[in-house]
Amino acid sequence: MSIKMKPDDPAYWMLVDGIETIPVTHNKHCFICNDPEFAQMGLPLCYECIICNAHVPADDIECDNGHMQPTCPEEDYEIRRKYKLEISKELLEYVEKGDEQE
């Protein structure tokens, strides 16, 4: 359970600066999804799994169905290749450029 932030909190300015993150997924059992102050403060929120679109907590890299999420472009490329997902032109160029530099 979260406690509402008080004006004397050093991070309070983040609540009133007008920057808000837009949620893209929701899990009723997730403390981040259920605390509106995360979004109000502009912090990273939970997101959808690139493999199955399930909920991935903002503080984790594994979705609710157990799929690991990429933590770098090279992992992103390998996961997308493994699951036959769309690979953007930018990601492909990035990975190919990295292979040429080695």
Biopython code that builds the backbone (N, CA, C, O; Angstrom):
import numpy as np
from Bio.PDB.StructureBuilder import StructureBuilder

atoms = [
    (1, "MET", "N", (0.844, -1.176, 0.000)),
    (1, "MET", "CA", (0.000, 0.000, 0.000)),
    (1, "MET", "C", (0.889, 1.240, 0.000)),
    (1, "MET", "O", (1.858, 1.326, 0.754)),
    (2, "SER", "N", (0.553, 2.166, -0.832)),
    (2, "SER", "CA", (1.370, 3.375, -0.895)),
    (2, "SER", "C", (0.789, 4.468, -0.004)),
    (2, "SER", "O", (-0.405, 4.492, 0.294)),
    (3, "ILE", "N", (1.674, 5.367, 0.409)),
    (3, "ILE", "CA", (1.275, 6.513, 1.226)),
    (3, "ILE", "C", (1.433, 7.760, 0.373)),
    (3, "ILE", "O", (2.462, 7.955, -0.274)),
    (4, "LYS", "N", (0.407, 8.602, 0.376)),
    (4, "LYS", "CA", (0.433, 9.821, -0.427)),
    (4, "LYS", "C", (1.614, 10.699, -0.017)),
    (4, "LYS", "O", (1.874, 10.909, 1.168)),
    (5, "MET", "N", (2.322, 11.207, -1.030)),
    (5, "MET", "CA", (3.482, 12.044, -0.778)),
    (5, "MET", "C", (3.065, 13.396, -0.207)),
    (5, "MET", "O", (2.058, 13.978, -0.610)),
    (6, "LYS", "N", (3.857, 13.872, 0.728)),
    (6, "LYS", "CA", (3.580, 15.164, 1.369)),
    (6, "LYS", "C", (4.416, 16.262, 0.711)),
    (6, "LYS", "O", (5.486, 15.979, 0.171)),
    (7, "PRO", "N", (3.943, 17.508, 0.748)),
    (7, "PRO", "CA", (4.663, 18.624, 0.117)),
    (7, "PRO", "C", (6.089, 18.844, 0.637)),
    (7, "PRO", "O", (6.905, 19.434, -0.069)),
    (8, "ASP", "N", (6.408, 18.385, 1.852)),
    (8, "ASP", "CA", (7.763, 18.580, 2.358)),
    (8, "ASP", "C", (8.735, 17.479, 1.907)),
    (8, "ASP", "O", (9.913, 17.518, 2.263)),
    (9, "ASP", "N", (8.258, 16.506, 1.133)),
    (9, "ASP", "CA", (9.115, 15.455, 0.597)),
    (9, "ASP", "C", (10.036, 16.055, -0.473)),
    (9, "ASP", "O", (9.566, 16.825, -1.311)),
    (10, "PRO", "N", (11.340, 15.722, -0.468)),
    (10, "PRO", "CA", (12.267, 16.298, -1.446)),
    (10, "PRO", "C", (11.907, 16.000, -2.911)),
    (10, "PRO", "O", (12.315, 16.743, -3.804)),
    (11, "ALA", "N", (11.156, 14.935, -3.165)),
    (11, "ALA", "CA", (10.777, 14.589, -4.538)),
    (11, "ALA", "C", (9.386, 15.115, -4.911)),
    (11, "ALA", "O", (8.882, 14.819, -5.995)),
    (12, "TYR", "N", (8.773, 15.883, -4.028)),
    (12, "TYR", "CA", (7.407, 16.370, -4.282)),
    (12, "TYR", "C", (7.307, 17.178, -5.568)),
    (12, "TYR", "O", (6.282, 17.134, -6.248)),
    (13, "TRP", "N", (8.359, 17.914, -5.907)),
    (13, "TRP", "CA", (8.341, 18.746, -7.120)),
    (13, "TRP", "C", (8.020, 17.912, -8.359)),
    (13, "TRP", "O", (7.451, 18.425, -9.323)),
    (14, "MET", "N", (8.386, 16.615, -8.338)),
    (14, "MET", "CA", (8.120, 15.749, -9.491)),
    (14, "MET", "C", (6.623, 15.526, -9.700)),
    (14, "MET", "O", (6.186, 15.228, -10.812)),
    (15, "LEU", "N", (5.847, 15.669, -8.639)),
    (15, "LEU", "CA", (4.397, 15.493, -8.757)),
    (15, "LEU", "C", (3.725, 16.706, -9.397)),
    (15, "LEU", "O", (2.669, 16.581, -10.018)),
    (16, "VAL", "N", (4.323, 17.846, -9.248)),
    (16, "VAL", "CA", (3.665, 19.082, -9.691)),
    (16, "VAL", "C", (4.342, 19.749, -10.883)),
    (16, "VAL", "O", (3.979, 20.866, -11.250)),
    (17, "ASP", "N", (5.331, 19.076, -11.500)),
    (17, "ASP", "CA", (6.051, 19.699, -12.611)),
    (17, "ASP", "C", (5.325, 19.554, -13.951)),
    (17, "ASP", "O", (5.778, 20.093, -14.961)),
    (18, "GLY", "N", (4.204, 18.832, -13.967)),
    (18, "GLY", "CA", (3.404, 18.709, -15.188)),
    (18, "GLY", "C", (3.839, 17.595, -16.122)),
    (18, "GLY", "O", (3.191, 17.376, -17.146)),
    (19, "ILE", "N", (4.912, 16.885, -15.807)),
    (19, "ILE", "CA", (5.358, 15.766, -16.641)),
    (19, "ILE", "C", (4.718, 14.500, -16.100)),
    (19, "ILE", "O", (4.884, 14.161, -14.928)),
    (20, "GLU", "N", (3.989, 13.803, -16.957)),
    (20, "GLU", "CA", (3.311, 12.582, -16.534)),
    (20, "GLU", "C", (3.548, 11.483, -17.558)),
    (20, "GLU", "O", (3.503, 11.727, -18.763)),
    (21, "THR", "N", (3.801, 10.272, -17.073)),
    (21, "THR", "CA", (3.999, 9.120, -17.934)),
    (21, "THR", "C", (2.642, 8.486, -18.212)),
    (21, "THR", "O", (1.806, 8.385, -17.314)),
    (22, "ILE", "N", (2.420, 8.059, -19.456)),
    (22, "ILE", "CA", (1.155, 7.443, -19.857)),
    (22, "ILE", "C", (1.258, 5.920, -19.706)),
    (22, "ILE", "O", (2.119, 5.306, -20.336)),
    (23, "PRO", "N", (0.410, 5.301, -18.895)),
    (23, "PRO", "CA", (0.430, 3.840, -18.754)),
    (23, "PRO", "C", (0.046, 3.142, -20.063)),
    (23, "PRO", "O", (-0.829, 3.610, -20.791)),
    (24, "VAL", "N", (0.714, 2.014, -20.352)),
    (24, "VAL", "CA", (0.384, 1.238, -21.547)),
    (24, "VAL", "C", (-0.178, -0.137, -21.214)),
    (24, "VAL", "O", (-0.724, -0.815, -22.084)),
    (25, "THR", "N", (-0.048, -0.549, -19.965)),
    (25, "THR", "CA", (-0.577, -1.844, -19.537)),
    (25, "THR", "C", (-0.940, -1.734, -18.060)),
    (25, "THR", "O", (-0.553, -0.769, -17.401)),
    (26, "HIS", "N", (-1.675, -2.707, -17.532)),
    (26, "HIS", "CA", (-2.078, -2.666, -16.131)),
    (26, "HIS", "C", (-2.239, -4.074, -15.579)),
    (26, "HIS", "O", (-2.795, -4.956, -16.232)),
    (27, "ASN", "N", (-1.744, -4.264, -14.370)),
    (27, "ASN", "CA", (-1.932, -5.507, -13.645)),
    (27, "ASN", "C", (-2.452, -5.120, -12.267)),
    (27, "ASN", "O", (-1.790, -4.380, -11.540)),
    (28, "LYS", "N", (-3.624, -5.611, -11.907)),
    (28, "LYS", "CA", (-4.249, -5.189, -10.651)),
    (28, "LYS", "C", (-3.452, -5.606, -9.410)),
    (28, "LYS", "O", (-3.713, -5.104, -8.316)),
    (29, "HIS", "N", (-2.482, -6.521, -9.567)),
    (29, "HIS", "CA", (-1.671, -6.974, -8.435)),
    (29, "HIS", "C", (-0.320, -6.259, -8.361)),
    (29, "HIS", "O", (0.483, -6.556, -7.476)),
    (30, "CYS", "N", (-0.061, -5.333, -9.268)),
    (30, "CYS", "CA", (1.237, -4.661, -9.342)),
    (30, "CYS", "C", (1.208, -3.343, -8.573)),
    (30, "CYS", "O", (0.331, -2.508, -8.799)),
    (31, "PHE", "N", (2.171, -3.156, -7.661)),
    (31, "PHE", "CA", (2.182, -1.919, -6.864)),
    (31, "PHE", "C", (2.486, -0.704, -7.727)),
    (31, "PHE", "O", (2.000, 0.386, -7.427)),
    (32, "ILE", "N", (3.267, -0.851, -8.780)),
    (32, "ILE", "CA", (3.579, 0.286, -9.653)),
    (32, "ILE", "C", (2.337, 0.699, -10.450)),
    (32, "ILE", "O", (2.038, 1.888, -10.565)),
    (33, "CYS", "N", (1.625, -0.271, -10.990)),
    (33, "CYS", "CA", (0.408, 0.026, -11.759)),
    (33, "CYS", "C", (-0.669, 0.686, -10.900)),
    (33, "CYS", "O", (-1.463, 1.489, -11.392)),
    (34, "ASN", "N", (-0.687, 0.341, -9.620)),
    (34, "ASN", "CA", (-1.749, 0.825, -8.742)),
    (34, "ASN", "C", (-1.387, 2.077, -7.945)),
    (34, "ASN", "O", (-2.165, 2.529, -7.105)),
    (35, "ASP", "N", (-0.219, 2.631, -8.208)),
    (35, "ASP", "CA", (0.187, 3.853, -7.519)),
    (35, "ASP", "C", (0.270, 4.976, -8.545)),
    (35, "ASP", "O", (1.249, 5.054, -9.287)),
    (36, "PRO", "N", (-0.734, 5.847, -8.605)),
    (36, "PRO", "CA", (-0.749, 6.904, -9.624)),
    (36, "PRO", "C", (0.417, 7.880, -9.521)),
    (36, "PRO", "O", (0.721, 8.580, -10.487)),
    (37, "GLU", "N", (1.079, 7.938, -8.357)),
    (37, "GLU", "CA", (2.197, 8.860, -8.212)),
    (37, "GLU", "C", (3.388, 8.476, -9.094)),
    (37, "GLU", "O", (4.179, 9.344, -9.462)),
    (38, "PHE", "N", (3.531, 7.186, -9.440)),
    (38, "PHE", "CA", (4.602, 6.800, -10.361)),
    (38, "PHE", "C", (4.427, 7.528, -11.687)),
    (38, "PHE", "O", (5.383, 8.088, -12.223)),
    (39, "ALA", "N", (3.207, 7.520, -12.215)),
    (39, "ALA", "CA", (2.937, 8.199, -13.486)),
    (39, "ALA", "C", (3.036, 9.710, -13.331)),
    (39, "ALA", "O", (3.591, 10.388, -14.195)),
    (40, "GLN", "N", (2.503, 10.240, -12.239)),
    (40, "GLN", "CA", (2.531, 11.687, -12.011)),
    (40, "GLN", "C", (3.960, 12.213, -11.915)),
    (40, "GLN", "O", (4.229, 13.361, -12.268)),
    (41, "MET", "N", (4.867, 11.378, -11.441)),
    (41, "MET", "CA", (6.257, 11.803, -11.286)),
    (41, "MET", "C", (7.059, 11.604, -12.572)),
    (41, "MET", "O", (8.240, 11.948, -12.623)),
    (42, "GLY", "N", (6.430, 11.055, -13.605)),
    (42, "GLY", "CA", (7.125, 10.846, -14.865)),
    (42, "GLY", "C", (8.094, 9.675, -14.837)),
    (42, "GLY", "O", (8.991, 9.591, -15.677)),
    (43, "LEU", "N", (7.922, 8.771, -13.879)),
    (43, "LEU", "CA", (8.821, 7.619, -13.765)),
    (43, "LEU", "C", (8.470, 6.552, -14.800)),
    (43, "LEU", "O", (7.347, 6.522, -15.302)),
    (44, "PRO", "N", (9.427, 5.674, -15.124)),
    (44, "PRO", "CA", (9.118, 4.573, -16.050)),
    (44, "PRO", "C", (8.007, 3.711, -15.465)),
    (44, "PRO", "O", (7.998, 3.402, -14.274)),
    (45, "LEU", "N", (7.079, 3.333, -16.322)),
    (45, "LEU", "CA", (5.965, 2.498, -15.889)),
    (45, "LEU", "C", (6.088, 1.107, -16.472)),
    (45, "LEU", "O", (6.972, 0.836, -17.284)),
    (46, "CYS", "N", (5.204, 0.238, -16.056)),
    (46, "CYS", "CA", (5.157, -1.117, -16.569)),
    (46, "CYS", "C", (4.869, -1.055, -18.071)),
    (46, "CYS", "O", (4.297, -0.088, -18.573)),
    (47, "TYR", "N", (5.276, -2.102, -18.762)),
    (47, "TYR", "CA", (5.116, -2.114, -20.212)),
    (47, "TYR", "C", (4.708, -3.507, -20.683)),
    (47, "TYR", "O", (4.642, -4.440, -19.882)),
    (48, "GLU", "N", (4.439, -3.649, -21.962)),
    (48, "GLU", "CA", (3.987, -4.924, -22.520)),
    (48, "GLU", "C", (5.180, -5.752, -22.992)),
    (48, "GLU", "O", (6.155, -5.217, -23.520)),
    (49, "CYS", "N", (5.085, -7.048, -22.797)),
    (49, "CYS", "CA", (6.088, -7.995, -23.260)),
    (49, "CYS", "C", (6.161, -7.946, -24.788)),
    (49, "CYS", "O", (5.130, -7.892, -25.459)),
    (50, "ILE", "N", (7.376, -7.964, -25.335)),
    (50, "ILE", "CA", (7.504, -7.924, -26.795)),
    (50, "ILE", "C", (7.097, -9.245, -27.438)),
    (50, "ILE", "O", (6.885, -9.304, -28.650)),
    (51, "ILE", "N", (6.985, -10.308, -26.638)),
    (51, "ILE", "CA", (6.649, -11.626, -27.172)),
    (51, "ILE", "C", (5.153, -11.908, -27.092)),
    (51, "ILE", "O", (4.551, -12.342, -28.075)),
    (52, "CYS", "N", (4.542, -11.663, -25.917)),
    (52, "CYS", "CA", (3.144, -12.059, -25.730)),
    (52, "CYS", "C", (2.230, -10.917, -25.290)),
    (52, "CYS", "O", (1.042, -11.140, -25.057)),
    (53, "ASN", "N", (2.762, -9.698, -25.171)),
    (53, "ASN", "CA", (1.996, -8.510, -24.745)),
    (53, "ASN", "C", (1.517, -8.567, -23.301)),
    (53, "ASN", "O", (0.668, -7.770, -22.903)),
    (54, "ALA", "N", (2.050, -9.504, -22.504)),
    (54, "ALA", "CA", (1.685, -9.568, -21.080)),
    (54, "ALA", "C", (2.368, -8.415, -20.336)),
    (54, "ALA", "O", (3.237, -7.740, -20.887)),
    (55, "HIS", "N", (1.979, -8.205, -19.119)),
    (55, "HIS", "CA", (2.503, -7.150, -18.244)),
    (55, "HIS", "C", (3.954, -7.438, -17.839)),
    (55, "HIS", "O", (4.288, -8.550, -17.430)),
    (56, "VAL", "N", (4.804, -6.418, -17.959)),
    (56, "VAL", "CA", (6.178, -6.481, -17.454)),
    (56, "VAL", "C", (6.323, -5.360, -16.428)),
    (56, "VAL", "O", (6.176, -4.190, -16.784)),
    (57, "PRO", "N", (6.609, -5.684, -15.163)),
    (57, "PRO", "CA", (6.773, -4.641, -14.155)),
    (57, "PRO", "C", (7.923, -3.702, -14.523)),
    (57, "PRO", "O", (8.933, -4.133, -15.078)),
    (58, "ALA", "N", (7.764, -2.435, -14.213)),
    (58, "ALA", "CA", (8.787, -1.441, -14.543)),
    (58, "ALA", "C", (10.116, -1.739, -13.859)),
    (58, "ALA", "O", (11.166, -1.315, -14.343)),
    (59, "ASP", "N", (10.088, -2.457, -12.749)),
    (59, "ASP", "CA", (11.319, -2.756, -12.016)),
    (59, "ASP", "C", (11.819, -4.180, -12.261)),
    (59, "ASP", "O", (12.541, -4.737, -11.434)),
    (60, "ASP", "N", (11.431, -4.775, -13.410)),
    (60, "ASP", "CA", (11.814, -6.151, -13.719)),
    (60, "ASP", "C", (12.037, -6.280, -15.220)),
    (60, "ASP", "O", (11.753, -5.343, -15.966)),
    (61, "ILE", "N", (12.542, -7.426, -15.676)),
    (61, "ILE", "CA", (12.701, -7.662, -17.117)),
    (61, "ILE", "C", (12.007, -8.958, -17.543)),
    (61, "ILE", "O", (12.236, -9.457, -18.646)),
    (62, "GLU", "N", (11.154, -9.502, -16.661)),
    (62, "GLU", "CA", (10.428, -10.733, -16.983)),
    (62, "GLU", "C", (8.933, -10.453, -16.929)),
    (62, "GLU", "O", (8.434, -9.884, -15.958)),
    (63, "CYS", "N", (8.217, -10.858, -17.986)),
    (63, "CYS", "CA", (6.772, -10.621, -18.018)),
    (63, "CYS", "C", (6.046, -11.603, -17.107)),
    (63, "CYS", "O", (6.649, -12.547, -16.595)),
    (64, "ASP", "N", (4.763, -11.380, -16.909)),
    (64, "ASP", "CA", (3.952, -12.245, -16.053)),
    (64, "ASP", "C", (3.900, -13.682, -16.562)),
    (64, "ASP", "O", (3.561, -14.592, -15.805)),
    (65, "ASN", "N", (4.233, -13.899, -17.844)),
    (65, "ASN", "CA", (4.238, -15.244, -18.426)),
    (65, "ASN", "C", (5.633, -15.850, -18.483)),
    (65, "ASN", "O", (5.813, -16.933, -19.040)),
    (66, "GLY", "N", (6.624, -15.165, -17.913)),
    (66, "GLY", "CA", (7.970, -15.723, -17.819)),
    (66, "GLY", "C", (8.923, -15.403, -18.957)),
    (66, "GLY", "O", (10.031, -15.939, -18.986)),
    (67, "HIS", "N", (8.534, -14.554, -19.891)),
    (67, "HIS", "CA", (9.437, -14.189, -20.984)),
    (67, "HIS", "C", (10.383, -13.084, -20.534)),
    (67, "HIS", "O", (9.954, -12.068, -19.988)),
    (68, "MET", "N", (11.684, -13.295, -20.772)),
    (68, "MET", "CA", (12.681, -12.283, -20.455)),
    (68, "MET", "C", (12.649, -11.207, -21.530)),
    (68, "MET", "O", (12.502, -11.502, -22.716)),
    (69, "GLN", "N", (12.790, -9.958, -21.103)),
    (69, "GLN", "CA", (12.789, -8.827, -22.025)),
    (69, "GLN", "C", (14.225, -8.417, -22.326)),
    (69, "GLN", "O", (15.109, -8.596, -21.488)),
    (70, "PRO", "N", (14.462, -7.872, -23.507)),
    (70, "PRO", "CA", (15.830, -7.470, -23.849)),
    (70, "PRO", "C", (16.297, -6.291, -23.002)),
    (70, "PRO", "O", (15.512, -5.416, -22.637)),
    (71, "THR", "N", (17.585, -6.289, -22.701)),
    (71, "THR", "CA", (18.159, -5.179, -21.944)),
    (71, "THR", "C", (19.138, -4.362, -22.783)),
    (71, "THR", "O", (19.702, -3.375, -22.312)),
    (72, "CYS", "N", (19.331, -4.788, -24.038)),
    (72, "CYS", "CA", (20.196, -4.048, -24.954)),
    (72, "CYS", "C", (19.755, -4.376, -26.386)),
    (72, "CYS", "O", (19.037, -5.355, -26.591)),
    (73, "PRO", "N", (20.168, -3.582, -27.376)),
    (73, "PRO", "CA", (19.732, -3.830, -28.758)),
    (73, "PRO", "C", (20.091, -5.229, -29.273)),
    (73, "PRO", "O", (19.314, -5.829, -30.016)),
    (74, "GLU", "N", (21.241, -5.745, -28.891)),
    (74, "GLU", "CA", (21.634, -7.072, -29.364)),
    (74, "GLU", "C", (20.689, -8.150, -28.840)),
    (74, "GLU", "O", (20.315, -9.057, -29.582)),
    (75, "GLU", "N", (20.303, -8.059, -27.573)),
    (75, "GLU", "CA", (19.335, -9.008, -27.011)),
    (75, "GLU", "C", (17.978, -8.839, -27.680)),
    (75, "GLU", "O", (17.302, -9.826, -27.971)),
    (76, "ASP", "N", (17.578, -7.604, -27.924)),
    (76, "ASP", "CA", (16.309, -7.320, -28.596)),
    (76, "ASP", "C", (16.276, -8.033, -29.948)),
    (76, "ASP", "O", (15.292, -8.686, -30.293)),
    (77, "TYR", "N", (17.355, -7.899, -30.698)),
    (77, "TYR", "CA", (17.451, -8.536, -32.017)),
    (77, "TYR", "C", (17.331, -10.057, -31.894)),
    (77, "TYR", "O", (16.571, -10.683, -32.632)),
    (78, "GLU", "N", (18.087, -10.651, -30.956)),
    (78, "GLU", "CA", (18.065, -12.113, -30.803)),
    (78, "GLU", "C", (16.689, -12.624, -30.377)),
    (78, "GLU", "O", (16.228, -13.645, -30.888)),
    (79, "ILE", "N", (16.036, -11.941, -29.462)),
    (79, "ILE", "CA", (14.701, -12.356, -29.018)),
    (79, "ILE", "C", (13.704, -12.246, -30.171)),
    (79, "ILE", "O", (12.903, -13.155, -30.388)),
    (80, "ARG", "N", (13.752, -11.145, -30.903)),
    (80, "ARG", "CA", (12.834, -10.957, -32.030)),
    (80, "ARG", "C", (13.068, -12.011, -33.095)),
    (80, "ARG", "O", (12.119, -12.498, -33.710)),
    (81, "ARG", "N", (14.340, -12.371, -33.322)),
    (81, "ARG", "CA", (14.643, -13.418, -34.301)),
    (81, "ARG", "C", (14.118, -14.775, -33.825)),
    (81, "ARG", "O", (13.509, -15.516, -34.597)),
    (82, "LYS", "N", (14.351, -15.089, -32.576)),
    (82, "LYS", "CA", (13.929, -16.373, -32.002)),
    (82, "LYS", "C", (12.418, -16.567, -32.092)),
    (82, "LYS", "O", (11.949, -17.649, -32.443)),
    (83, "TYR", "N", (11.659, -15.525, -31.776)),
    (83, "TYR", "CA", (10.202, -15.620, -31.775)),
    (83, "TYR", "C", (9.565, -15.135, -33.075)),
    (83, "TYR", "O", (8.345, -14.996, -33.164)),
    (84, "LYS", "N", (10.406, -14.879, -34.087)),
    (84, "LYS", "CA", (9.928, -14.442, -35.406)),
    (84, "LYS", "C", (9.045, -13.201, -35.319)),
    (84, "LYS", "O", (7.977, -13.133, -35.927)),
    (85, "LEU", "N", (9.515, -12.219, -34.547)),
    (85, "LEU", "CA", (8.818, -10.948, -34.393)),
    (85, "LEU", "C", (9.400, -9.936, -35.368)),
    (85, "LEU", "O", (10.497, -10.130, -35.892)),
    (86, "GLU", "N", (8.669, -8.860, -35.608)),
    (86, "GLU", "CA", (9.129, -7.823, -36.516)),
    (86, "GLU", "C", (10.416, -7.180, -35.987)),
    (86, "GLU", "O", (10.521, -6.845, -34.807)),
    (87, "ILE", "N", (11.377, -7.019, -36.876)),
    (87, "ILE", "CA", (12.638, -6.359, -36.529)),
    (87, "ILE", "C", (12.679, -5.057, -37.311)),
    (87, "ILE", "O", (12.633, -5.062, -38.541)),
    (88, "SER", "N", (12.766, -3.942, -36.595)),
    (88, "SER", "CA", (12.766, -2.638, -37.257)),
    (88, "SER", "C", (14.045, -2.453, -38.067)),
    (88, "SER", "O", (15.081, -3.050, -37.774)),
    (89, "LYS", "N", (13.947, -1.630, -39.067)),
    (89, "LYS", "CA", (15.093, -1.317, -39.918)),
    (89, "LYS", "C", (16.225, -0.721, -39.075)),
    (89, "LYS", "O", (17.394, -1.041, -39.288)),
    (90, "GLU", "N", (15.875, 0.141, -38.123)),
    (90, "GLU", "CA", (16.872, 0.790, -37.275)),
    (90, "GLU", "C", (17.617, -0.233, -36.411)),
    (90, "GLU", "O", (18.835, -0.145, -36.254)),
    (91, "LEU", "N", (16.884, -1.204, -35.849)),
    (91, "LEU", "CA", (17.517, -2.220, -35.018)),
    (91, "LEU", "C", (18.436, -3.090, -35.858)),
    (91, "LEU", "O", (19.552, -3.398, -35.438)),
    (92, "LEU", "N", (17.984, -3.488, -37.031)),
    (92, "LEU", "CA", (18.796, -4.313, -37.920)),
    (92, "LEU", "C", (20.073, -3.573, -38.317)),
    (92, "LEU", "O", (21.156, -4.158, -38.302)),
    (93, "GLU", "N", (19.956, -2.304, -38.667)),
    (93, "GLU", "CA", (21.136, -1.508, -39.034)),
    (93, "GLU", "C", (22.094, -1.385, -37.858)),
    (93, "GLU", "O", (23.309, -1.465, -38.037)),
    (94, "TYR", "N", (21.560, -1.193, -36.659)),
    (94, "TYR", "CA", (22.396, -1.067, -35.463)),
    (94, "TYR", "C", (23.186, -2.345, -35.225)),
    (94, "TYR", "O", (24.393, -2.293, -34.989)),
    (95, "VAL", "N", (22.519, -3.487, -35.283)),
    (95, "VAL", "CA", (23.173, -4.767, -35.019)),
    (95, "VAL", "C", (24.200, -5.071, -36.108)),
    (95, "VAL", "O", (25.304, -5.523, -35.805)),
    (96, "GLU", "N", (23.848, -4.827, -37.372)),
    (96, "GLU", "CA", (24.783, -5.067, -38.462)),
    (96, "GLU", "C", (26.009, -4.167, -38.349)),
    (96, "GLU", "O", (27.127, -4.608, -38.614)),
    (97, "LYS", "N", (25.813, -2.933, -37.966)),
    (97, "LYS", "CA", (26.922, -1.989, -37.792)),
    (97, "LYS", "C", (27.849, -2.466, -36.689)),
    (97, "LYS", "O", (29.068, -2.347, -36.806)),
    (98, "GLY", "N", (27.280, -3.006, -35.617)),
    (98, "GLY", "CA", (28.074, -3.529, -34.512)),
    (98, "GLY", "C", (28.905, -4.716, -34.943)),
    (98, "GLY", "O", (30.048, -4.849, -34.507)),
    (99, "ASP", "N", (28.363, -5.597, -35.797)),
    (99, "ASP", "CA", (29.113, -6.754, -36.300)),
    (99, "ASP", "C", (30.302, -6.312, -37.147)),
    (99, "ASP", "O", (31.355, -6.949, -37.115)),
    (100, "GLU", "N", (30.146, -5.235, -37.898)),
    (100, "GLU", "CA", (31.220, -4.747, -38.770)),
    (100, "GLU", "C", (32.376, -4.176, -37.966)),
    (100, "GLU", "O", (33.522, -4.222, -38.413)),
    (101, "GLN", "N", (32.092, -3.640, -36.785)),
    (101, "GLN", "CA", (33.134, -3.007, -35.970)),
    (101, "GLN", "C", (33.991, -4.019, -35.222)),
    (101, "GLN", "O", (35.076, -3.674, -34.754)),
    (102, "GLU", "N", (33.539, -5.235, -35.103)),
    (102, "GLU", "CA", (34.292, -6.252, -34.346)),
    (102, "GLU", "C", (35.393, -6.860, -35.163)),
    (102, "GLU", "O", (36.117, -7.728, -34.674)),
]
sb = StructureBuilder()
sb.init_structure("model")
sb.init_model(0)
sb.init_chain("A")
sb.init_seg("    ")
for serial, (resi, resn, name, xyz) in enumerate(atoms, 1):
    if name == "N":
        sb.init_residue(resn, " ", resi, " ")
    sb.init_atom(name, np.array(xyz, "f"), 0.0, 1.0, " ", f" {name:<3s}", serial, name[0])
structure = sb.get_structure()
